[in-house]
């Protein structure tokens, strides 16, 4: 009996222990990708972080993109992302990485327990993790696919050095499916819209094993597409081999989620490749640190700077045929943006040209479009010197395009429209239907006619909406 009681007691201890001690996910690449000693790892990560200027860009940070190579290669670049989280009130970080070692359909969510690094334990946000799982949508709990993977793990020590109290939700993407993409991006967008203490990290390196110059050129176009939230452009470049990211799908899922949550731009914090570290430039791997932001809008001073710049550009170009080259230090104006510059004379349209996709820094986009609006709008003759004092300038800063799924969602005064069909395209800014008193049906007909299409072409065309921050000289003066 004594032996039986002892065995029963031991069994009870085991059962209690298994219930009270959640599963611990041991590190895979400690001592390989980063130091295994706690003190050394903390010192290495802090050394990277201390070299970064942490002045934050304006707007809400919704997601980060960070590399996942060994720290000796990409650690300094990663630090440029994580330095932006210092003093941030973040409760949960959703880390999305690619699966390098396991092939599976859709996405795997690690739903419970703790993840261990030499710096300590990090809890899984079980409530959020379980809320993402939907087997019918190819989002499952497949813990085995995390066993060898490093793409999520290498992000965690940085988080442990910049955040005090947080949980994680690790995700790995295998073979992406449309069901997982549509479902998961919608759920992620809902989460970050609902709770400002949740953010996303997409884990990826860029081009692999090209010579230095080729890598820089390829990575530049990849980064530009990410900064402009140009999902379709990026997808096409990836399929053609014009862009490379080993975490392409984590980035595409993240871009879609943050775009649906209101992201308006990306900010490049740092780019480098392995050749910058090792000096070996025959075959390199690219790395980028990027933040994805939703804007709080321009300040009155920033609006005035852009309007003054547009006016100066028009005057200089019309009078001298020259274009100004200002020295801009304002980080918001240095961020890439899609702008339209509208010129009016005595309240009547005199020229309007712009960009749909943000490919240039905001101030350069304004300069370019000011030149084009005064000289290359095919509807008007170029502006002459004797007209200059009669002109009024208006600038529109466009949000990323969003596909219109139901025309009933179009709101007059809020949305602009862009239509594409059969090689033809046309765009009308949000303020246009207000100026002409159009309702939604008239707006749809006119954007078709702007593209040289029949008035009802919108029914089977690709139709996109966007919002715009619109400001004019009259507004600033008032």
Secondary structure as UniProt FT lines:
FT   HELIX           2..20
FT   STRAND          24..25
FT   TURN            31..33
FT   HELIX           38..50
FT   STRAND          60..66
FT   HELIX           71..82
FT   HELIX           83..85
FT   TURN            86..87
FT   STRAND          92..98
FT   STRAND          107..109
FT   STRAND          114..117
FT   TURN            118..119
FT   STRAND          120..124
FT   HELIX           126..132
FT   HELIX           135..137
FT   STRAND          139..140
FT   HELIX           143..146
FT   TURN            151..152
FT   HELIX           153..162
FT   STRAND          167..173
FT   HELIX           178..194
FT   TURN            196..197
FT   STRAND          198..203
FT   STRAND          208..210
FT   HELIX           212..227
FT   TURN            228..229
FT   HELIX           231..240
FT   TURN            246..247
FT   HELIX           248..260
FT   TURN            261..262
FT   STRAND          265..273
FT   HELIX           274..278
FT   STRAND          284..294
FT   HELIX           300..320
FT   HELIX           331..334
FT   STRAND          336..345
FT   TURN            346..347
FT   STRAND          348..354
FT   STRAND          360..361
FT   HELIX           362..375
FT   TURN            378..379
FT   HELIX           385..390
FT   STRAND          391..398
FT   STRAND          402..403
FT   HELIX           407..409
FT   TURN            412..414
FT   STRAND          416..421
FT   TURN            422..423
FT   STRAND          424..428
FT   HELIX           430..436
FT   HELIX           440..450
FT   TURN            451..452
FT   TURN            455..456
FT   HELIX           457..460
FT   STRAND          462..466
FT   STRAND          468..472
FT   HELIX           473..477
//
